[in-house]
Amino acid sequence: MANTAETEVPLLSADPPELETLEIEINGPVGTLTLNRPEALNAMSPELIGELTTAAAWLADRAPLRALIVTGAGRAFCSGGDVNWFKRGVTDENVDLPSEVRRGAEALHNAIVDIRRIPYPVIAAINGPAAGAGMSLALSADIRIASDQAFLAIAYGRIGAAPDGGMTYFLPRVVGPAKALELALNDPNLDADAALEAGLVSEVVPADELLTRARAKAEKLAAKAPYYVRMTKRLLHESWIGREPRSRSSRPTSRRYRPSSSPTRPSARSPRSWVWPATR
């Protein structure tokens, strides 16, 4: 995991980065980012998190797009953190699991912040389970459409961990503070209809129509004036806290990323407060 959190993101080019655990498909003005670990229900391994930082930076700063769809390969959107990663920390006494988790959470945090910086609409096409960090990823999108086979789960309380990946930032902004606290404490498995009722998704469609519906929505939004879309996103996001949260790696388009793994004291508004406060 140390290699993931300390890997430098290559200087960004106009071409999509070459990735192994993610796929980026460009189809005219619409792109699709697919989490591609179907055998592991698209769980967030250190490798996937590392590649997500690369992909998110490219999508925010260089991608020639006007809309993006985020989805998962196979039958899951994203099942959260990779349990094999956590098991390794339990079975191998040479692994410092808290430090690895902290570095991984910070890398994930930077990826989520970059996704939030994307200046065009981001649509999460939730095709199956979205749990833990996978639900955080879905909440970071501007619009969420769910398959009738999807379900959402906060899940952190089930392992005694503080929510990460922006969960506590996005959830109250999507459903309101009171409902967010109720959902976080009760931590139910929300099927697609329950997620729709709670306001977590805007619509539910049959599984075989999900990507078609998401693409139709993306193409409609892509046809709007880019300046209008960019400024509307920015102003609405900033209206919550005075300015949009930024990661320390948010710099001009040609940038390198090397986060510090040392603990810091986050401010009340700092997006660092999204990430594993119990481990710092």
BALOBA-1460 file (C-alpha; in Angstrom, 3 decimals):
// residues 280
<rec num="1" residu="m" x="0.000" y="0.000" z="0.000"/>
<rec num="2" residu="a" x="2.877" y="2.360" z="0.639"/>
<rec num="3" residu="n" x="3.671" y="2.312" z="-3.050"/>
<rec num="4" residu="t" x="0.118" y="3.315" z="-3.938"/>
<rec num="5" residu="a" x="-0.089" y="6.365" z="-1.689"/>
<rec num="6" residu="e" x="3.382" y="7.590" z="-2.605"/>
<rec num="7" residu="t" x="3.249" y="7.007" z="-6.367"/>
<rec num="8" residu="e" x="3.551" y="10.145" z="-8.473"/>
<rec num="9" residu="v" x="0.778" y="10.802" z="-10.955"/>
<rec num="10" residu="p" x="2.365" y="11.141" z="-14.417"/>
<rec num="11" residu="l" x="2.266" y="14.518" z="-16.117"/>
<rec num="12" residu="l" x="-1.174" y="14.692" z="-17.662"/>
<rec num="13" residu="s" x="-1.725" y="14.425" z="-21.410"/>
<rec num="14" residu="a" x="-4.794" y="14.757" z="-23.591"/>
<rec num="15" residu="d" x="-4.932" y="10.968" z="-24.022"/>
<rec num="16" residu="p" x="-6.628" y="8.773" z="-21.392"/>
<rec num="17" residu="p" x="-4.138" y="7.177" z="-18.978"/>
<rec num="18" residu="e" x="-3.383" y="3.478" z="-19.373"/>
<rec num="19" residu="l" x="-4.971" y="1.640" z="-16.449"/>
<rec num="20" residu="e" x="-5.463" y="-1.955" z="-15.324"/>
<rec num="21" residu="t" x="-8.241" y="-1.803" z="-12.708"/>
<rec num="22" residu="l" x="-10.224" y="0.965" z="-14.424"/>
<rec num="23" residu="e" x="-11.369" y="1.581" z="-17.979"/>
<rec num="24" residu="i" x="-11.968" y="4.951" z="-19.597"/>
<rec num="25" residu="e" x="-14.045" y="4.948" z="-22.777"/>
<rec num="26" residu="i" x="-14.532" y="8.079" z="-24.858"/>
<rec num="27" residu="n" x="-17.567" y="8.278" z="-27.104"/>
<rec num="28" residu="g" x="-17.879" y="11.764" z="-28.541"/>
<rec num="29" residu="p" x="-18.468" y="14.292" z="-25.745"/>
<rec num="30" residu="v" x="-19.386" y="11.589" z="-23.224"/>
<rec num="31" residu="g" x="-16.901" y="9.462" z="-21.313"/>
<rec num="32" residu="t" x="-17.446" y="6.343" z="-19.228"/>
<rec num="33" residu="l" x="-15.254" y="5.431" z="-16.260"/>
<rec num="34" residu="t" x="-15.702" y="1.771" z="-15.336"/>
<rec num="35" residu="l" x="-14.348" y="0.148" z="-12.198"/>
<rec num="36" residu="n" x="-12.988" y="-3.089" z="-13.615"/>
<rec num="37" residu="r" x="-12.442" y="-5.685" z="-10.885"/>
<rec num="38" residu="p" x="-15.656" y="-7.678" z="-11.399"/>
<rec num="39" residu="e" x="-14.236" y="-10.802" z="-9.740"/>
<rec num="40" residu="a" x="-13.855" y="-8.769" z="-6.515"/>
<rec num="41" residu="l" x="-17.126" y="-6.833" z="-6.912"/>
<rec num="42" residu="n" x="-14.966" y="-3.841" z="-7.904"/>
<rec num="43" residu="a" x="-13.605" y="-3.537" z="-4.374"/>
<rec num="44" residu="m" x="-11.109" y="-0.750" z="-3.781"/>
<rec num="45" residu="s" x="-7.706" y="-2.375" z="-3.665"/>
<rec num="46" residu="p" x="-4.570" y="-0.271" z="-3.228"/>
<rec num="47" residu="e" x="-4.012" y="-0.599" z="-6.984"/>
<rec num="48" residu="l" x="-7.510" y="0.604" z="-7.863"/>
<rec num="49" residu="i" x="-7.262" y="3.546" z="-5.470"/>
<rec num="50" residu="g" x="-3.920" y="4.526" z="-6.965"/>
<rec num="51" residu="e" x="-5.293" y="4.380" z="-10.494"/>
<rec num="52" residu="l" x="-8.396" y="6.300" z="-9.447"/>
<rec num="53" residu="t" x="-6.177" y="9.224" z="-8.422"/>
<rec num="54" residu="t" x="-4.622" y="9.200" z="-11.900"/>
<rec num="55" residu="a" x="-7.959" y="8.869" z="-13.701"/>
<rec num="56" residu="a" x="-9.714" y="11.523" z="-11.628"/>
<rec num="57" residu="a" x="-6.916" y="14.058" z="-12.170"/>
<rec num="58" residu="w" x="-7.025" y="13.456" z="-15.928"/>
<rec num="59" residu="l" x="-10.827" y="13.713" z="-16.019"/>
<rec num="60" residu="a" x="-10.776" y="16.963" z="-14.052"/>
<rec num="61" residu="d" x="-7.925" y="18.662" z="-15.893"/>
<rec num="62" residu="r" x="-7.412" y="17.267" z="-19.385"/>
<rec num="63" residu="a" x="-10.301" y="15.111" z="-20.602"/>
<rec num="64" residu="p" x="-11.970" y="16.478" z="-23.783"/>
<rec num="65" residu="l" x="-15.429" y="15.678" z="-22.398"/>
<rec num="66" residu="r" x="-18.720" y="17.357" z="-21.614"/>
<rec num="67" residu="a" x="-20.222" y="14.581" z="-19.457"/>
<rec num="68" residu="l" x="-19.034" y="11.475" z="-17.607"/>
<rec num="69" residu="i" x="-20.686" y="8.227" z="-16.553"/>
<rec num="70" residu="v" x="-19.192" y="6.248" z="-13.659"/>
<rec num="71" residu="t" x="-20.192" y="2.599" z="-13.310"/>
<rec num="72" residu="g" x="-18.892" y="-0.841" z="-12.382"/>
<rec num="73" residu="a" x="-18.097" y="-3.932" z="-14.435"/>
<rec num="74" residu="g" x="-20.076" y="-7.077" z="-13.706"/>
<rec num="75" residu="r" x="-22.748" y="-7.218" z="-11.041"/>
<rec num="76" residu="a" x="-21.444" y="-4.572" z="-8.614"/>
<rec num="77" residu="f" x="-20.834" y="-0.850" z="-8.674"/>
<rec num="78" residu="c" x="-18.226" y="-0.989" z="-5.897"/>
<rec num="79" residu="s" x="-18.334" y="-3.110" z="-2.754"/>
<rec num="80" residu="g" x="-16.032" y="-0.797" z="-0.761"/>
<rec num="81" residu="g" x="-12.588" y="-1.558" z="0.593"/>
<rec num="82" residu="d" x="-10.930" y="-4.799" z="-0.467"/>
<rec num="83" residu="v" x="-11.251" y="-7.258" z="2.431"/>
<rec num="84" residu="n" x="-8.135" y="-9.106" z="1.268"/>
<rec num="85" residu="w" x="-6.172" y="-5.925" z="1.885"/>
<rec num="86" residu="f" x="-7.493" y="-5.784" z="5.453"/>
<rec num="87" residu="k" x="-6.955" y="-9.508" z="6.030"/>
<rec num="88" residu="r" x="-3.307" y="-9.135" z="5.046"/>
<rec num="89" residu="g" x="-2.896" y="-6.576" z="7.808"/>
<rec num="90" residu="v" x="-4.296" y="-9.042" z="10.319"/>
<rec num="91" residu="t" x="-2.382" y="-12.132" z="9.220"/>
<rec num="92" residu="d" x="0.990" y="-10.545" z="8.428"/>
<rec num="93" residu="e" x="2.669" y="-9.078" z="11.503"/>
<rec num="94" residu="n" x="5.040" y="-7.096" z="9.262"/>
<rec num="95" residu="v" x="2.152" y="-5.024" z="7.875"/>
<rec num="96" residu="d" x="1.278" y="-1.797" z="9.684"/>
<rec num="97" residu="l" x="-2.425" y="-1.842" z="8.807"/>
<rec num="98" residu="p" x="-3.416" y="1.491" z="10.419"/>
<rec num="99" residu="s" x="-0.671" y="3.297" z="8.491"/>
<rec num="100" residu="e" x="-1.601" y="1.563" z="5.244"/>
<rec num="101" residu="v" x="-5.267" y="2.397" z="5.710"/>
<rec num="102" residu="r" x="-4.427" y="6.017" z="6.480"/>
<rec num="103" residu="r" x="-2.324" y="6.359" z="3.334"/>
<rec num="104" residu="g" x="-4.932" y="4.584" z="1.244"/>
<rec num="105" residu="a" x="-7.724" y="6.739" z="2.636"/>
<rec num="106" residu="e" x="-5.782" y="9.897" z="1.856"/>
<rec num="107" residu="a" x="-5.160" y="8.744" z="-1.711"/>
<rec num="108" residu="l" x="-8.873" y="7.943" z="-2.079"/>
<rec num="109" residu="h" x="-9.743" y="11.323" z="-0.627"/>
<rec num="110" residu="n" x="-7.622" y="13.109" z="-3.238"/>
<rec num="111" residu="a" x="-9.296" y="11.119" z="-6.012"/>
<rec num="112" residu="i" x="-12.767" y="12.010" z="-4.712"/>
<rec num="113" residu="v" x="-11.825" y="15.703" z="-4.501"/>
<rec num="114" residu="d" x="-10.629" y="15.588" z="-8.115"/>
<rec num="115" residu="i" x="-13.878" y="13.920" z="-9.182"/>
<rec num="116" residu="r" x="-15.702" y="16.774" z="-7.490"/>
<rec num="117" residu="r" x="-13.538" y="19.235" z="-9.454"/>
<rec num="118" residu="i" x="-14.657" y="17.820" z="-12.805"/>
<rec num="119" residu="p" x="-16.223" y="20.808" z="-14.601"/>
<rec num="120" residu="y" x="-18.861" y="18.830" z="-16.494"/>
<rec num="121" residu="p" x="-21.757" y="16.636" z="-15.224"/>
<rec num="122" residu="v" x="-20.847" y="13.329" z="-13.578"/>
<rec num="123" residu="i" x="-23.509" y="10.620" z="-13.539"/>
<rec num="124" residu="a" x="-23.169" y="7.523" z="-11.357"/>
<rec num="125" residu="a" x="-24.855" y="4.552" z="-13.035"/>
<rec num="126" residu="i" x="-25.231" y="2.288" z="-10.008"/>
<rec num="127" residu="n" x="-25.526" y="-1.186" z="-11.464"/>
<rec num="128" residu="g" x="-25.289" y="-3.226" z="-8.258"/>
<rec num="129" residu="p" x="-24.030" y="-3.016" z="-4.670"/>
<rec num="130" residu="a" x="-22.469" y="0.324" z="-3.689"/>
<rec num="131" residu="a" x="-21.146" y="-0.075" z="-0.152"/>
<rec num="132" residu="g" x="-18.756" y="1.852" z="2.071"/>
<rec num="133" residu="a" x="-16.288" y="3.735" z="-0.101"/>
<rec num="134" residu="g" x="-18.294" y="2.594" z="-3.125"/>
<rec num="135" residu="m" x="-21.307" y="4.497" z="-1.822"/>
<rec num="136" residu="s" x="-19.037" y="7.484" z="-1.146"/>
<rec num="137" residu="l" x="-17.920" y="7.359" z="-4.768"/>
<rec num="138" residu="a" x="-21.535" y="7.282" z="-5.952"/>
<rec num="139" residu="l" x="-22.423" y="10.247" z="-3.741"/>
<rec num="140" residu="s" x="-19.569" y="12.282" z="-5.214"/>
<rec num="141" residu="a" x="-21.342" y="12.260" z="-8.583"/>
<rec num="142" residu="d" x="-23.725" y="15.043" z="-9.539"/>
<rec num="143" residu="i" x="-26.538" y="12.673" z="-10.513"/>
<rec num="144" residu="r" x="-27.210" y="9.067" z="-9.497"/>
<rec num="145" residu="i" x="-29.300" y="6.588" z="-11.491"/>
<rec num="146" residu="a" x="-29.809" y="3.130" z="-10.028"/>
<rec num="147" residu="s" x="-30.500" y="-0.221" z="-11.587"/>
<rec num="148" residu="d" x="-33.382" y="-2.131" z="-10.025"/>
<rec num="149" residu="q" x="-30.698" y="-4.601" z="-8.893"/>
<rec num="150" residu="a" x="-28.675" y="-1.994" z="-7.015"/>
<rec num="151" residu="f" x="-28.434" y="-1.433" z="-3.299"/>
<rec num="152" residu="l" x="-26.573" y="1.116" z="-1.195"/>
<rec num="153" residu="a" x="-25.025" y="0.638" z="2.239"/>
<rec num="154" residu="i" x="-22.928" y="2.983" z="4.365"/>
<rec num="155" residu="a" x="-21.415" y="-0.101" z="6.064"/>
<rec num="156" residu="y" x="-18.612" y="1.554" z="8.057"/>
<rec num="157" residu="g" x="-20.296" y="0.961" z="11.396"/>
<rec num="158" residu="r" x="-20.317" y="-2.763" z="10.735"/>
<rec num="159" residu="i" x="-16.533" y="-2.823" z="11.018"/>
<rec num="160" residu="g" x="-16.276" y="-0.106" z="13.657"/>
<rec num="161" residu="a" x="-14.617" y="2.397" z="11.315"/>
<rec num="162" residu="a" x="-15.260" y="6.090" z="10.793"/>
<rec num="163" residu="p" x="-16.803" y="6.883" z="7.381"/>
<rec num="164" residu="d" x="-14.325" y="7.967" z="4.704"/>
<rec num="165" residu="g" x="-14.173" y="8.857" z="1.024"/>
<rec num="166" residu="g" x="-16.300" y="11.960" z="1.579"/>
<rec num="167" residu="m" x="-19.293" y="10.063" z="3.001"/>
<rec num="168" residu="t" x="-19.901" y="12.525" z="5.846"/>
<rec num="169" residu="y" x="-19.444" y="15.467" z="3.479"/>
<rec num="170" residu="f" x="-21.713" y="14.314" z="0.666"/>
<rec num="171" residu="l" x="-24.470" y="12.438" z="2.515"/>
<rec num="172" residu="p" x="-25.975" y="15.427" z="4.381"/>
<rec num="173" residu="r" x="-25.766" y="17.505" z="1.201"/>
<rec num="174" residu="v" x="-27.704" y="14.881" z="-0.717"/>
<rec num="175" residu="v" x="-30.430" y="13.966" z="1.796"/>
<rec num="176" residu="g" x="-30.184" y="16.642" z="4.514"/>
<rec num="177" residu="p" x="-28.401" y="16.514" z="7.896"/>
<rec num="178" residu="a" x="-31.133" y="14.791" z="9.910"/>
<rec num="179" residu="k" x="-31.752" y="12.057" z="7.350"/>
<rec num="180" residu="a" x="-28.002" y="11.612" z="6.867"/>
<rec num="181" residu="l" x="-27.479" y="10.974" z="10.589"/>
<rec num="182" residu="e" x="-30.415" y="8.560" z="10.694"/>
<rec num="183" residu="l" x="-29.035" y="6.599" z="7.748"/>
<rec num="184" residu="a" x="-25.489" y="6.579" z="9.123"/>
<rec num="185" residu="l" x="-26.499" y="5.350" z="12.581"/>
<rec num="186" residu="n" x="-29.037" y="2.764" z="11.434"/>
<rec num="187" residu="d" x="-26.884" y="1.698" z="8.452"/>
<rec num="188" residu="p" x="-29.551" y="-0.206" z="6.520"/>
<rec num="189" residu="n" x="-29.136" y="-2.014" z="3.220"/>
<rec num="190" residu="l" x="-31.123" y="0.235" z="0.905"/>
<rec num="191" residu="d" x="-32.502" y="-1.417" z="-2.191"/>
<rec num="192" residu="a" x="-33.038" y="0.750" z="-5.257"/>
<rec num="193" residu="d" x="-36.584" y="1.779" z="-4.341"/>
<rec num="194" residu="a" x="-35.577" y="2.653" z="-0.773"/>
<rec num="195" residu="a" x="-32.640" y="4.673" z="-2.105"/>
<rec num="196" residu="l" x="-35.026" y="6.539" z="-4.406"/>
<rec num="197" residu="e" x="-37.401" y="7.253" z="-1.525"/>
<rec num="198" residu="a" x="-34.509" y="8.537" z="0.605"/>
<rec num="199" residu="g" x="-33.370" y="10.860" z="-2.190"/>
<rec num="200" residu="l" x="-30.044" y="9.098" z="-2.716"/>
<rec num="201" residu="v" x="-30.811" y="8.431" z="-6.392"/>
<rec num="202" residu="s" x="-32.964" y="10.373" z="-8.832"/>
<rec num="203" residu="e" x="-34.432" y="7.411" z="-10.685"/>
<rec num="204" residu="v" x="-34.520" y="3.626" z="-10.869"/>
<rec num="205" residu="v" x="-34.505" y="1.758" z="-14.178"/>
<rec num="206" residu="p" x="-34.380" y="-1.905" z="-15.230"/>
<rec num="207" residu="a" x="-30.851" y="-3.308" z="-15.141"/>
<rec num="208" residu="d" x="-30.636" y="-3.801" z="-18.906"/>
<rec num="209" residu="e" x="-31.615" y="-0.171" z="-19.503"/>
<rec num="210" residu="l" x="-29.248" y="1.465" z="-17.012"/>
<rec num="211" residu="l" x="-26.368" y="2.457" z="-19.277"/>
<rec num="212" residu="t" x="-28.738" y="3.452" z="-22.081"/>
<rec num="213" residu="r" x="-30.593" y="5.759" z="-19.711"/>
<rec num="214" residu="a" x="-27.374" y="7.149" z="-18.234"/>
<rec num="215" residu="r" x="-25.971" y="7.851" z="-21.688"/>
<rec num="216" residu="a" x="-29.183" y="9.584" z="-22.810"/>
<rec num="217" residu="k" x="-28.987" y="11.804" z="-19.738"/>
<rec num="218" residu="a" x="-25.277" y="12.459" z="-20.301"/>
<rec num="219" residu="e" x="-25.777" y="13.386" z="-23.965"/>
<rec num="220" residu="k" x="-28.573" y="15.793" z="-23.066"/>
<rec num="221" residu="l" x="-26.390" y="17.513" z="-20.480"/>
<rec num="222" residu="a" x="-23.369" y="17.491" z="-22.796"/>
<rec num="223" residu="a" x="-25.320" y="19.569" z="-25.293"/>
<rec num="224" residu="k" x="-25.608" y="22.475" z="-22.865"/>
<rec num="225" residu="a" x="-23.195" y="25.420" z="-22.934"/>
<rec num="226" residu="p" x="-19.972" y="24.339" z="-21.173"/>
<rec num="227" residu="y" x="-19.556" y="27.685" z="-19.403"/>
<rec num="228" residu="y" x="-23.087" y="27.522" z="-18.029"/>
<rec num="229" residu="v" x="-22.565" y="23.959" z="-16.784"/>
<rec num="230" residu="r" x="-19.151" y="24.660" z="-15.293"/>
<rec num="231" residu="m" x="-20.211" y="27.793" z="-13.454"/>
<rec num="232" residu="t" x="-23.512" y="26.323" z="-12.266"/>
<rec num="233" residu="k" x="-21.683" y="23.366" z="-10.730"/>
<rec num="234" residu="r" x="-19.066" y="25.588" z="-9.159"/>
<rec num="235" residu="l" x="-21.472" y="28.153" z="-7.701"/>
<rec num="236" residu="l" x="-23.872" y="25.572" z="-6.291"/>
<rec num="237" residu="h" x="-21.031" y="23.578" z="-4.744"/>
<rec num="238" residu="e" x="-19.452" y="26.697" z="-3.257"/>
<rec num="239" residu="s" x="-22.760" y="27.892" z="-1.837"/>
<rec num="240" residu="w" x="-22.550" y="25.211" z="0.863"/>
<rec num="241" residu="i" x="-19.290" y="26.277" z="2.493"/>
<rec num="242" residu="g" x="-18.107" y="29.442" z="0.788"/>
<rec num="243" residu="r" x="-15.758" y="27.601" z="-1.558"/>
<rec num="244" residu="e" x="-15.403" y="24.155" z="-3.054"/>
<rec num="245" residu="p" x="-13.088" y="21.852" z="-1.046"/>
<rec num="246" residu="r" x="-9.675" y="21.276" z="-2.587"/>
<rec num="247" residu="s" x="-6.999" y="18.710" z="-2.061"/>
<rec num="248" residu="r" x="-3.401" y="19.682" z="-1.542"/>
<rec num="249" residu="s" x="-2.716" y="18.248" z="-4.990"/>
<rec num="250" residu="s" x="-5.175" y="20.595" z="-6.735"/>
<rec num="251" residu="r" x="-2.769" y="22.623" z="-8.849"/>
<rec num="252" residu="p" x="-2.593" y="23.617" z="-12.520"/>
<rec num="253" residu="t" x="-3.063" y="20.860" z="-15.069"/>
<rec num="254" residu="s" x="0.556" y="19.682" z="-15.214"/>
<rec num="255" residu="r" x="1.121" y="18.505" z="-11.669"/>
<rec num="256" residu="r" x="2.601" y="15.741" z="-9.612"/>
<rec num="257" residu="y" x="1.053" y="14.157" z="-6.578"/>
<rec num="258" residu="r" x="2.908" y="13.020" z="-3.488"/>
<rec num="259" residu="p" x="0.792" y="13.290" z="-0.329"/>
<rec num="260" residu="s" x="2.338" y="13.261" z="3.096"/>
<rec num="261" residu="s" x="1.395" y="10.321" z="5.263"/>
<rec num="262" residu="s" x="2.090" y="12.251" z="8.450"/>
<rec num="263" residu="p" x="-0.929" y="13.208" z="10.585"/>
<rec num="264" residu="t" x="-2.098" y="16.793" z="10.520"/>
<rec num="265" residu="r" x="-4.752" y="18.675" z="12.405"/>
<rec num="266" residu="p" x="-7.642" y="19.342" z="9.988"/>
<rec num="267" residu="s" x="-9.669" y="22.516" z="10.124"/>
<rec num="268" residu="a" x="-13.442" y="22.306" z="10.494"/>
<rec num="269" residu="r" x="-13.874" y="22.918" z="6.764"/>
<rec num="270" residu="s" x="-10.902" y="20.973" z="5.527"/>
<rec num="271" residu="p" x="-11.729" y="18.016" z="3.289"/>
<rec num="272" residu="r" x="-9.163" y="16.086" z="5.355"/>
<rec num="273" residu="s" x="-11.990" y="15.788" z="7.885"/>
<rec num="274" residu="w" x="-13.634" y="13.419" z="5.403"/>
<rec num="275" residu="v" x="-10.956" y="10.795" z="5.896"/>
<rec num="276" residu="w" x="-10.580" y="8.245" z="8.700"/>
<rec num="277" residu="p" x="-10.492" y="10.692" z="11.635"/>
<rec num="278" residu="a" x="-10.200" y="7.812" z="14.068"/>
<rec num="279" residu="t" x="-6.861" y="6.701" z="12.571"/>
<rec num="280" residu="r" x="-5.062" y="10.044" z="12.657"/>
